Amino acid sequence: MYKYITKSALAMILLATSCTKGFDEINTNPLLLQQSFVKTEDIFTYVAKRFSFEIHSHQYRISSYSGYYTNPAGGNLFSNNNWANPHNNFYRQYYINASELVRMTRDNPAKNDQNAIARILKAMIFQHLTDLYGDLPYFQAALGVNTTILQPFYDKQEDIYYDLLKEVKEATAALGTVPDQQSLGNNDLYFQGNIDKWKKLGNSLRLRMAMRIRYASPQVAAEHINEATYEPLILTNSDNMFVKTLNDGVEENQNSLYTKSVTLPGNMRVSFTTTDLLGKLNDPRLPIFAKPAELTGDYLGLPLQLLDESGSYSGGNISLMSDMFLQPVFDIVMLNAAEVSFLRAEAANAGVTNENAQTYFANGIRLSMAQYGVPVSDINDYLASPAGTLTGTEEEKLEQIINQKWIGNYYNHYESYAEFRRTGYPRIWTGESLGVTNGEIPRRLTYPDEEYQRNEANVIEASNRMQGGNLLTSRIWWDKKAGLPFHHPRQGMLPTEGI
């Protein structure tokens, strides 16, 4: 943890870059090792780029736990692991620098908007982190070089979430309130300094955060949901939060799926959840997301934890990712209009708001399909089919909403892994390798081993607060929905049978 900016860290973050080029241009001028010479705009670019690429990366098991991807070389994914990353990456690269950016802009009226934007991004970063691990150092983390706490206390996730919601609400309200601002311009990889779009992002992020705690803290969730819903939100795909990767010959700037496909093209397999769910819905996005299997011409993804790849689930029988996802230049979408619409559909379905759930459900589908270039006629046909209409009980309608949200968030691994744990959807089939979780997808990541070496008393206390302790199966604070996990209808049998 120990969050402070050292001279070497300052040198690392100084990336002179725009939204289209220069991620890897590190300014090595020794004078820039002094904080007074550091450009806040460059810090922002560094954080935005690295954080966004992290969300899209396949280097961790999270991509499998989300149901999007299965690595045939991954082995038993339900085994214990030292989860030093993404823990260390988030703390030491993204959160530490975002926190420094907030401090460096706090007392400069001309950087009021930069400060507010940094607070929003900082909150977004930490939400991802606490969603993965649960209780973590928060109030004593990343305090700055003069106030470093080497063994910070592990705060309760409940307290963390309440503060994150407060931060995003306050920061969003502060945007555009002071004249004569120094804009981030093209250093802002998301919106190029457009304050109206940042306001929409801030309100949309608060809506996402509030929905996450709906089962754990219904009253607080409802308060923020009802406030954020009637503020400016991301309503069109032109306002989506995304970062475009580059084709500049530098691997770390390219689409991670592209770089993996170059060396291991046979490993770029879609998940069984993809072909199962979209196939049942007769969804026109299936051929956009996946290729037909080479040998059969059918769409069949690889199930999670099916370690014995034989018969139907071998080689040319498996669908690979479509070429659209395997280009070096790719839009990494962090939060889109479709997700916002599905959040509003869920809130209405649960009676939290007075909006119409069907309206926002259909709108979310339309926005998602438009994002992937589905023809309008196909979108209209789909919405006129049973797949486009909410039916059944409140819970059955929720399953429809979250399934479509999962499709709309395709390859936003961290978000969909959190939503799977929160809601139970989509239903993900798991194979015969039970591991330490008895065949269930982990409910969280375990604290890294080095935390027990460096901050033993505090990490032990945090572990003892969880029922079951520091285990993959222990539930974090917001994981309160009864009856989870839900199982796939064909759980226990090869999922091709009877489907």
C-alpha positions as a Python dict, from the first residue, in 0.01 Angstrom:
ca = {
    (1, 'M'): (0, 0, 0),
    (2, 'Y'): (217, 277, 144),
    (3, 'K'): (86, 527, -103),
    (4, 'Y'): (322, 807, -182),
    (5, 'I'): (489, 946, -489),
    (6, 'T'): (863, 879, -496),
    (7, 'K'): (1104, 1037, -741),
    (8, 'S'): (1121, 716, -941),
    (9, 'A'): (742, 693, -947),
    (10, 'L'): (722, 1048, -1079),
    (11, 'A'): (960, 960, -1357),
    (12, 'M'): (749, 659, -1445),
    (13, 'I'): (424, 849, -1481),
    (14, 'L'): (545, 1129, -1703),
    (15, 'L'): (397, 1017, -2031),
    (16, 'A'): (348, 1289, -2290),
    (17, 'T'): (52, 1154, -2482),
    (18, 'S'): (-274, 1234, -2654),
    (19, 'C'): (-587, 1031, -2719),
    (20, 'T'): (-440, 903, -3044),
    (21, 'K'): (-67, 854, -2991),
    (22, 'G'): (228, 865, -2757),
    (23, 'F'): (134, 632, -2472),
    (24, 'D'): (494, 517, -2448),
    (25, 'E'): (678, 850, -2476),
    (26, 'I'): (843, 884, -2137),
    (27, 'N'): (1006, 1220, -2071),
    (28, 'T'): (1336, 1142, -1902),
    (29, 'N'): (1446, 1501, -1835),
    (30, 'P'): (1594, 1489, -1481),
    (31, 'L'): (1435, 1824, -1399),
    (32, 'L'): (1095, 1657, -1422),
    (33, 'L'): (1178, 1443, -1119),
    (34, 'Q'): (1077, 1743, -910),
    (35, 'Q'): (705, 1755, -836),
    (36, 'S'): (686, 2125, -919),
    (37, 'F'): (771, 2040, -1281),
    (38, 'V'): (522, 1756, -1317),
    (39, 'K'): (227, 1820, -1546),
    (40, 'T'): (-99, 1704, -1394),
    (41, 'E'): (-229, 1642, -1746),
    (42, 'D'): (40, 1380, -1804),
    (43, 'I'): (-37, 1204, -1477),
    (44, 'F'): (-400, 1184, -1582),
    (45, 'T'): (-308, 1030, -1917),
    (46, 'Y'): (-91, 769, -1751),
    (47, 'V'): (-361, 668, -1504),
    (48, 'A'): (-642, 664, -1761),
    (49, 'K'): (-444, 457, -2006),
    (50, 'R'): (-311, 199, -1763),
    (51, 'F'): (-637, 161, -1572),
    (52, 'S'): (-843, 119, -1888),
    (53, 'F'): (-606, -133, -2041),
    (54, 'E'): (-618, -328, -1713),
    (55, 'I'): (-995, -366, -1739),
    (56, 'H'): (-962, -517, -2086),
    (57, 'S'): (-661, -737, -2014),
    (58, 'H'): (-681, -1116, -2004),
    (59, 'Q'): (-383, -1167, -1778),
    (60, 'Y'): (-596, -1261, -1475),
    (61, 'R'): (-863, -1522, -1409),
    (62, 'I'): (-1123, -1247, -1378),
    (63, 'S'): (-1190, -1270, -1752),
    (64, 'S'): (-1295, -1631, -1697),
    (65, 'Y'): (-1494, -1562, -1380),
    (66, 'S'): (-1693, -1298, -1570),
    (67, 'G'): (-1804, -1564, -1819),
    (68, 'Y'): (-1653, -1397, -2125),
    (69, 'Y'): (-1341, -1600, -2193),
    (70, 'T'): (-1188, -1935, -2115),
    (71, 'N'): (-813, -1984, -2142),
    (72, 'P'): (-742, -2347, -2232),
    (73, 'A'): (-401, -2315, -2066),
    (74, 'G'): (-541, -2169, -1744),
    (75, 'G'): (-562, -2497, -1553),
    (76, 'N'): (-788, -2523, -1251),
    (77, 'L'): (-931, -2172, -1209),
    (78, 'F'): (-1093, -2262, -876),
    (79, 'S'): (-761, -2310, -698),
    (80, 'N'): (-590, -2090, -443),
    (81, 'N'): (-375, -1819, -591),
    (82, 'N'): (-155, -1540, -461),
    (83, 'W'): (-361, -1244, -586),
    (84, 'A'): (-76, -992, -573),
    (85, 'N'): (-226, -856, -891),
    (86, 'P'): (-452, -686, -971),
    (87, 'H'): (-413, -564, -608),
    (88, 'N'): (-67, -414, -653),
    (89, 'N'): (-132, -270, -997),
    (90, 'F'): (-439, -85, -874),
    (91, 'Y'): (-273, 51, -563),
    (92, 'R'): (78, 122, -689),
    (93, 'Q'): (5, 241, -1042),
    (94, 'Y'): (-350, 372, -1071),
    (95, 'Y'): (-477, 473, -728),
    (96, 'I'): (-154, 627, -599),
    (97, 'N'): (-122, 850, -904),
    (98, 'A'): (-490, 943, -912),
    (99, 'S'): (-462, 1042, -545),
    (100, 'E'): (-156, 1256, -617),
    (101, 'L'): (-338, 1420, -904),
    (102, 'V'): (-622, 1517, -667),
    (103, 'R'): (-371, 1670, -424),
    (104, 'M'): (-181, 1858, -694),
    (105, 'T'): (-496, 2022, -833),
    (106, 'R'): (-686, 2078, -509),
    (107, 'D'): (-569, 2433, -432),
    (108, 'N'): (-555, 2568, -786),
    (109, 'P'): (-883, 2738, -888),
    (110, 'A'): (-784, 2713, -1254),
    (111, 'K'): (-775, 2334, -1215),
    (112, 'N'): (-1108, 2294, -1039),
    (113, 'D'): (-1239, 2074, -1320),
    (114, 'Q'): (-920, 1868, -1332),
    (115, 'N'): (-957, 1809, -960),
    (116, 'A'): (-1321, 1701, -994),
    (117, 'I'): (-1239, 1471, -1285),
    (118, 'A'): (-951, 1317, -1089),
    (119, 'R'): (-1182, 1253, -793),
    (120, 'I'): (-1432, 1076, -1019),
    (121, 'L'): (-1163, 860, -1181),
    (122, 'K'): (-1006, 787, -843),
    (123, 'A'): (-1340, 667, -708),
    (124, 'M'): (-1397, 450, -1015),
    (125, 'I'): (-1057, 289, -968),
    (126, 'F'): (-1116, 207, -604),
    (127, 'Q'): (-1463, 71, -667),
    (128, 'H'): (-1309, -190, -894),
    (129, 'L'): (-1051, -273, -628),
    (130, 'T'): (-1290, -314, -336),
    (131, 'D'): (-1533, -508, -556),
    (132, 'L'): (-1259, -765, -603),
    (133, 'Y'): (-1121, -798, -249),
    (134, 'G'): (-1375, -648, -7),
    (135, 'D'): (-1238, -459, 295),
    (136, 'L'): (-918, -270, 208),
    (137, 'P'): (-704, 24, 325),
    (138, 'Y'): (-888, 330, 198),
    (139, 'F'): (-896, 626, 437),
    (140, 'Q'): (-529, 572, 531),
    (141, 'A'): (-411, 481, 180),
    (142, 'A'): (-238, 709, -73),
    (143, 'L'): (-215, 1002, 167),
    (144, 'G'): (101, 1153, 22),
    (145, 'V'): (473, 1141, 91),
    (146, 'N'): (455, 1353, 408),
    (147, 'T'): (175, 1154, 570),
    (148, 'T'): (253, 798, 467),
    (149, 'I'): (111, 524, 689),
    (150, 'L'): (312, 207, 641),
    (151, 'Q'): (57, -25, 799),
    (152, 'P'): (-283, 122, 708),
    (153, 'F'): (-607, 0, 860),
    (154, 'Y'): (-841, -214, 649),
    (155, 'D'): (-1165, -18, 624),
    (156, 'K'): (-1500, -189, 597),
    (157, 'Q'): (-1636, -204, 245),
    (158, 'E'): (-1961, -47, 364),
    (159, 'D'): (-1774, 265, 478),
    (160, 'I'): (-1569, 268, 159),
    (161, 'Y'): (-1877, 257, -60),
    (162, 'Y'): (-2053, 535, 125),
    (163, 'D'): (-1749, 756, 82),
    (164, 'L'): (-1710, 666, -285),
    (165, 'L'): (-2071, 767, -347),
    (166, 'K'): (-2012, 1094, -162),
    (167, 'E'): (-1695, 1166, -358),
    (168, 'V'): (-1856, 1107, -696),
    (169, 'K'): (-2162, 1313, -606),
    (170, 'E'): (-1955, 1607, -481),
    (171, 'A'): (-1701, 1593, -762),
    (172, 'T'): (-1969, 1579, -1031),
    (173, 'A'): (-2147, 1877, -876),
    (174, 'A'): (-1818, 2073, -875),
    (175, 'L'): (-1764, 2037, -1250),
    (176, 'G'): (-1809, 2360, -1443),
    (177, 'T'): (-1858, 2579, -1136),
    (178, 'V'): (-1537, 2785, -1173),
    (179, 'P'): (-1458, 2993, -1487),
    (180, 'D'): (-1128, 3010, -1678),
    (181, 'Q'): (-1025, 2647, -1644),
    (182, 'Q'): (-709, 2475, -1767),
    (183, 'S'): (-857, 2191, -1969),
    (184, 'L'): (-707, 1844, -1986),
    (185, 'G'): (-766, 1862, -2360),
    (186, 'N'): (-633, 1561, -2548),
    (187, 'N'): (-460, 1434, -2235),
    (188, 'D'): (-811, 1327, -2136),
    (189, 'L'): (-826, 998, -2326),
    (190, 'Y'): (-1196, 957, -2254),
    (191, 'F'): (-1368, 1285, -2334),
    (192, 'Q'): (-1090, 1527, -2444),
    (193, 'G'): (-1177, 1765, -2163),
    (194, 'N'): (-1550, 1783, -2238),
    (195, 'I'): (-1702, 1878, -1901),
    (196, 'D'): (-2060, 1799, -2000),
    (197, 'K'): (-1956, 1443, -2081),
    (198, 'W'): (-1773, 1414, -1749),
    (199, 'K'): (-2090, 1523, -1569),
    (200, 'K'): (-2279, 1246, -1746),
    (201, 'L'): (-2007, 999, -1655),
    (202, 'G'): (-2007, 1104, -1290),
    (203, 'N'): (-2383, 1064, -1256),
    (204, 'S'): (-2377, 733, -1446),
    (205, 'L'): (-2096, 602, -1226),
    (206, 'R'): (-2293, 698, -913),
    (207, 'L'): (-2591, 509, -1051),
    (208, 'R'): (-2369, 203, -1108),
    (209, 'M'): (-2224, 226, -756),
    (210, 'A'): (-2564, 270, -595),
    (211, 'M'): (-2707, -31, -777),
    (212, 'R'): (-2415, -242, -658),
    (213, 'I'): (-2520, -200, -295),
    (214, 'R'): (-2895, -245, -355),
    (215, 'Y'): (-2915, -572, -161),
    (216, 'A'): (-2679, -464, 117),
    (217, 'S'): (-2805, -111, 184),
    (218, 'P'): (-3142, -63, 11),
    (219, 'Q'): (-3220, 278, 161),
    (220, 'V'): (-2885, 439, 72),
    (221, 'A'): (-2893, 276, -271),
    (222, 'A'): (-3243, 408, -342),
    (223, 'E'): (-3147, 760, -235),
    (224, 'H'): (-2854, 777, -476),
    (225, 'I'): (-3039, 595, -756),
    (226, 'N'): (-3328, 841, -744),
    (227, 'E'): (-3094, 1139, -735),
    (228, 'A'): (-2861, 1021, -1013),
    (229, 'T'): (-3141, 901, -1241),
    (230, 'Y'): (-3271, 1253, -1288),
    (231, 'E'): (-2930, 1411, -1347),
    (232, 'P'): (-2757, 1420, -1689),
    (233, 'L'): (-2653, 1063, -1777),
    (234, 'I'): (-2480, 878, -2059),
    (235, 'L'): (-2776, 832, -2290),
    (236, 'T'): (-2616, 789, -2634),
    (237, 'N'): (-2319, 591, -2761),
    (238, 'S'): (-2148, 917, -2853),
    (239, 'D'): (-2109, 979, -2480),
    (240, 'N'): (-1966, 635, -2395),
    (241, 'M'): (-1654, 625, -2180),
    (242, 'F'): (-1380, 448, -2377),
    (243, 'V'): (-1011, 449, -2463),
    (244, 'K'): (-889, 361, -2811),
    (245, 'T'): (-584, 137, -2832),
    (246, 'L'): (-304, 208, -3079),
    (247, 'N'): (-128, 36, -3365),
    (248, 'D'): (209, 204, -3309),
    (249, 'G'): (422, -110, -3290),
    (250, 'V'): (434, -98, -2910),
    (251, 'E'): (271, -407, -2762),
    (252, 'E'): (156, -243, -2440),
    (253, 'N'): (-41, 16, -2638),
    (254, 'Q'): (-221, -238, -2857),
    (255, 'N'): (-537, -432, -2794),
    (256, 'S'): (-438, -714, -2557),
    (257, 'L'): (-661, -958, -2745),
    (258, 'Y'): (-475, -876, -3065),
    (259, 'T'): (-132, -933, -2913),
    (260, 'K'): (-239, -1264, -2764),
    (261, 'S'): (-396, -1374, -3091),
    (262, 'V'): (-71, -1306, -3276),
    (263, 'T'): (116, -1565, -3067),
    (264, 'L'): (-167, -1800, -2961),
    (265, 'P'): (-448, -1769, -3215),
    (266, 'G'): (-597, -2105, -3115),
    (267, 'N'): (-647, -1981, -2760),
    (268, 'M'): (-884, -1701, -2856),
    (269, 'R'): (-1193, -1903, -2778),
    (270, 'V'): (-1525, -1758, -2683),
    (271, 'S'): (-1697, -1884, -2371),
    (272, 'F'): (-1980, -2131, -2366),
    (273, 'T'): (-2181, -1862, -2186),
    (274, 'T'): (-2157, -1646, -2497),
    (275, 'T'): (-2278, -1904, -2745),
    (276, 'D'): (-2530, -2053, -2501),
    (277, 'L'): (-2696, -1726, -2404),
    (278, 'L'): (-2691, -1549, -2740),
    (279, 'G'): (-2786, -1869, -2922),
    (280, 'K'): (-3095, -1921, -2708),
    (281, 'L'): (-3197, -1560, -2765),
    (282, 'N'): (-3138, -1587, -3141),
    (283, 'D'): (-2934, -1273, -3095),
    (284, 'P'): (-2788, -1105, -3406),
    (285, 'R'): (-2475, -1015, -3207),
    (286, 'L'): (-2362, -1380, -3190),
    (287, 'P'): (-2188, -1378, -3534),
    (288, 'I'): (-2044, -1037, -3443),
    (289, 'F'): (-1891, -1175, -3122),
    (290, 'A'): (-1788, -1523, -3239),
    (291, 'K'): (-1684, -1724, -3543),
    (292, 'P'): (-1855, -2050, -3634),
    (293, 'A'): (-1647, -2353, -3537),
    (294, 'E'): (-1411, -2450, -3818),
    (295, 'L'): (-1514, -2816, -3836),
    (296, 'T'): (-1886, -2799, -3767),
    (297, 'G'): (-1993, -2451, -3869),
    (298, 'D'): (-2183, -2426, -3540),
    (299, 'Y'): (-2140, -2177, -3257),
    (300, 'L'): (-2001, -2355, -2953),
    (301, 'G'): (-1791, -2182, -2688),
    (302, 'L'): (-1564, -2351, -2435),
    (303, 'P'): (-1722, -2408, -2091),
    (304, 'L'): (-1554, -2293, -1772),
    (305, 'Q'): (-1356, -2560, -1585),
    (306, 'L'): (-1397, -2828, -1851),
    (307, 'L'): (-1033, -2932, -1830),
    (308, 'D'): (-1064, -3245, -2041),
    (309, 'E'): (-1105, -3091, -2384),
    (310, 'S'): (-1223, -3377, -2596),
    (311, 'G'): (-1502, -3468, -2832),
    (312, 'S'): (-1733, -3175, -2898),
    (313, 'Y'): (-1509, -2939, -2702),
    (314, 'S'): (-1181, -2987, -2884),
    (315, 'G'): (-990, -2801, -3151),
    (316, 'G'): (-1192, -2706, -3454),
    (317, 'N'): (-1522, -2776, -3279),
    (318, 'I'): (-1487, -2459, -3068),
    (319, 'S'): (-1584, -2108, -3177),
    (320, 'L'): (-1312, -1846, -3172),
    (321, 'M'): (-1345, -1473, -3111),
    (322, 'S'): (-1451, -1273, -3411),
    (323, 'D'): (-1194, -1064, -3596),
    (324, 'M'): (-1360, -746, -3470),
    (325, 'F'): (-1215, -805, -3121),
    (326, 'L'): (-873, -903, -3255),
    (327, 'Q'): (-769, -578, -3421),
    (328, 'P'): (-472, -381, -3279),
    (329, 'V'): (-692, -68, -3265),
    (330, 'F'): (-992, -132, -3044),
    (331, 'D'): (-1226, 75, -2826),
    (332, 'I'): (-1198, -34, -2462),
    (333, 'V'): (-1540, 62, -2328),
    (334, 'M'): (-1551, 143, -1958),
    (335, 'L'): (-1913, 258, -1920),
    (336, 'N'): (-2168, 285, -2198),
    (337, 'A'): (-2519, 409, -2262),
    (338, 'A'): (-2659, 55, -2278),
    (339, 'E'): (-2543, -16, -1922),
    (340, 'V'): (-2703, 305, -1796),
    (341, 'S'): (-3032, 205, -1957),
    (342, 'F'): (-3020, -141, -1801),
    (343, 'L'): (-2943, 13, -1460),
    (344, 'R'): (-3258, 222, -1497),
    (345, 'A'): (-3454, -85, -1609),
    (346, 'E'): (-3345, -274, -1298),
    (347, 'A'): (-3431, 16, -1068),
    (348, 'A'): (-3776, 44, -1222),
    (349, 'N'): (-3831, -332, -1213),
    (350, 'A'): (-3751, -333, -841),
    (351, 'G'): (-3981, -40, -771),
    (352, 'V'): (-3692, 185, -668),
    (353, 'T'): (-3795, 445, -929),
    (354, 'N'): (-4121, 523, -1107),
    (355, 'E'): (-3971, 476, -1453),
    (356, 'N'): (-4084, 208, -1698),
    (357, 'A'): (-3866, -103, -1687),
    (358, 'Q'): (-3968, -225, -2033),
    (359, 'T'): (-3885, 109, -2192),
    (360, 'Y'): (-3529, 110, -2060),
    (361, 'F'): (-3481, -263, -2119),
    (362, 'A'): (-3565, -221, -2487),
    (363, 'N'): (-3361, 98, -2509),
    (364, 'G'): (-3058, -78, -2360),
    (365, 'I'): (-3082, -352, -2622),
    (366, 'R'): (-3116, -97, -2901),
    (367, 'L'): (-2814, 101, -2778),
    (368, 'S'): (-2598, -210, -2741),
    (369, 'M'): (-2683, -343, -3084),
    (370, 'A'): (-2624, -2, -3240),
    (371, 'Q'): (-2282, 10, -3071),
    (372, 'Y'): (-2189, -309, -3257),
    (373, 'G'): (-2335, -202, -3590),
    (374, 'V'): (-2642, -425, -3599),
    (375, 'P'): (-2876, -303, -3879),
    (376, 'V'): (-3182, -112, -3756),
    (377, 'S'): (-3417, -362, -3922),
    (378, 'D'): (-3256, -649, -3728),
    (379, 'I'): (-3279, -451, -3406),
    (380, 'N'): (-3649, -387, -3462),
    (381, 'D'): (-3714, -754, -3541),
    (382, 'Y'): (-3532, -860, -3225),
    (383, 'L'): (-3724, -614, -3007),
    (384, 'A'): (-4048, -745, -3156),
    (385, 'S'): (-3953, -1102, -3062),
    (386, 'P'): (-4000, -1254, -2715),
    (387, 'A'): (-3638, -1165, -2633),
    (388, 'G'): (-3728, -796, -2647),
    (389, 'T'): (-4004, -805, -2387),
    (390, 'L'): (-3978, -843, -2010),
    (391, 'T'): (-4204, -1120, -1883),
    (392, 'G'): (-4268, -1318, -1566),
    (393, 'T'): (-4194, -1237, -1204),
    (394, 'E'): (-3974, -953, -1085),
    (395, 'E'): (-3683, -1197, -1050),
    (396, 'E'): (-3740, -1345, -1396),
    (397, 'K'): (-3742, -997, -1542),
    (398, 'L'): (-3422, -916, -1352),
    (399, 'E'): (-3255, -1217, -1512),
    (400, 'Q'): (-3352, -1087, -1856),
    (401, 'I'): (-3217, -741, -1772),
    (402, 'I'): (-2884, -865, -1637),
    (403, 'N'): (-2837, -1110, -1924),
    (404, 'Q'): (-2874, -825, -2170),
    (405, 'K'): (-2652, -604, -1957),
    (406, 'W'): (-2385, -878, -1964),
    (407, 'I'): (-2405, -882, -2344),
    (408, 'G'): (-2393, -502, -2356),
    (409, 'N'): (-2083, -496, -2134),
    (410, 'Y'): (-1901, -756, -2343),
    (411, 'Y'): (-1535, -787, -2232),
    (412, 'N'): (-1578, -538, -1947),
    (413, 'H'): (-1457, -821, -1724),
    (414, 'Y'): (-1439, -650, -1386),
    (415, 'E'): (-1788, -503, -1407),
    (416, 'S'): (-1955, -822, -1524),
    (417, 'Y'): (-1775, -1034, -1263),
    (418, 'A'): (-1912, -802, -993),
    (419, 'E'): (-2262, -809, -1142),
    (420, 'F'): (-2257, -1189, -1168),
    (421, 'R'): (-2181, -1209, -797),
    (422, 'R'): (-2437, -944, -706),
    (423, 'T'): (-2730, -1082, -909),
    (424, 'G'): (-2647, -1444, -997),
    (425, 'Y'): (-2673, -1380, -1372),
    (426, 'P'): (-2597, -1491, -1629),
    (427, 'R'): (-2609, -1855, -1523),
    (428, 'I'): (-2261, -1989, -1598),
    (429, 'W'): (-2204, -2359, -1649),
    (430, 'T'): (-1895, -2493, -1469),
    (431, 'G'): (-1717, -2823, -1530),
    (432, 'E'): (-1600, -3115, -1324),
    (433, 'S'): (-1290, -2955, -1171),
    (434, 'L'): (-1432, -2847, -836),
    (435, 'G'): (-1117, -2696, -684),
    (436, 'V'): (-1124, -2532, -342),
    (437, 'T'): (-1462, -2366, -408),
    (438, 'N'): (-1655, -2692, -459),
    (439, 'G'): (-1715, -2601, -820),
    (440, 'E'): (-1845, -2248, -761),
    (441, 'I'): (-1706, -1934, -921),
    (442, 'P'): (-1514, -1744, -648),
    (443, 'R'): (-1703, -1472, -462),
    (444, 'R'): (-1391, -1257, -422),
    (445, 'L'): (-1013, -1257, -456),
    (446, 'T'): (-796, -1336, -155),
    (447, 'Y'): (-555, -1087, 3),
    (448, 'P'): (-199, -1113, -135),
    (449, 'D'): (61, -1306, 63),
    (450, 'E'): (283, -1000, 98),
    (451, 'E'): (8, -819, 289),
    (452, 'Y'): (53, -1075, 566),
    (453, 'Q'): (424, -995, 565),
    (454, 'R'): (396, -616, 560),
    (455, 'N'): (66, -541, 732),
    (456, 'E'): (-9, -859, 922),
    (457, 'A'): (-221, -732, 1211),
    (458, 'N'): (-454, -529, 993),
    (459, 'V'): (-500, -790, 720),
    (460, 'I'): (-571, -1058, 981),
    (461, 'E'): (-831, -836, 1143),
    (462, 'A'): (-996, -778, 806),
    (463, 'S'): (-992, -1150, 732),
    (464, 'N'): (-1151, -1228, 1067),
    (465, 'R'): (-1436, -987, 994),
    (466, 'M'): (-1546, -1201, 699),
    (467, 'Q'): (-1752, -1511, 755),
    (468, 'G'): (-1515, -1790, 655),
    (469, 'G'): (-1206, -1568, 658),
    (470, 'N'): (-976, -1484, 368),
    (471, 'L'): (-1117, -1739, 125),
    (472, 'L'): (-1233, -1734, -236),
    (473, 'T'): (-1577, -1838, -114),
    (474, 'S'): (-1617, -1564, 150),
    (475, 'R'): (-1870, -1294, 65),
    (476, 'I'): (-1791, -926, 60),
    (477, 'W'): (-2029, -673, 217),
    (478, 'W'): (-2252, -599, -82),
    (479, 'D'): (-2286, -970, -175),
    (480, 'K'): (-2614, -1009, 15),
    (481, 'K'): (-2868, -1147, -229),
    (482, 'A'): (-3035, -1461, -97),
    (483, 'G'): (-3009, -1792, -279),
    (484, 'L'): (-2685, -1731, -467),
    (485, 'P'): (-2519, -1877, -658),
    (486, 'F'): (-2775, -1978, -918),
    (487, 'H'): (-2676, -2272, -1134),
    (488, 'H'): (-2707, -2335, -1505),
    (489, 'P'): (-3008, -2554, -1593),
    (490, 'R'): (-2773, -2826, -1722),
    (491, 'Q'): (-2523, -2803, -1437),
    (492, 'G'): (-2372, -3147, -1375),
    (493, 'M'): (-2415, -3261, -1735),
    (494, 'L'): (-2225, -3170, -2047),
    (495, 'P'): (-2402, -2851, -2147),
    (496, 'T'): (-2455, -2959, -2507),
    (497, 'E'): (-2705, -3216, -2382),
    (498, 'G'): (-3065, -3106, -2408),
    (499, 'I'): (-2994, -2750, -2522),
}
